[in-house]
């Protein structure tokens, strides 16, 4: 090799094992955040199957509506929930609970996957093994 010549190296050649683990856990955490924000498909009691947003504001709105209608166990006449395609879907109180359960199941599944992948990263003994753990 001549002086001043660049040598190609892979990213794993530049990272310590601890750095690689920290970096990959960060990548997995970002993937988890993306996964829990994916729209969820839910079929209402009336048989309308639609995708619904799962962003924090939507979840907060859903929680607020469930709290507002819990004592009556019913939604007002004409109540609807807005689907991801912006259509207004008639929703009952049971539909609100069902959508909340669907969002919760999506979040729980993603969280379990994150924990499994993080454990694999932490158990890895080489940088290459760490970097091979993906979402």
Helices and strands as residue ranges (DSSP letters): H 11-14, H 17-36, E 40-43, E 49-52, H 56-69, E 80-82, E 88-90, H 93-123, H 127-131
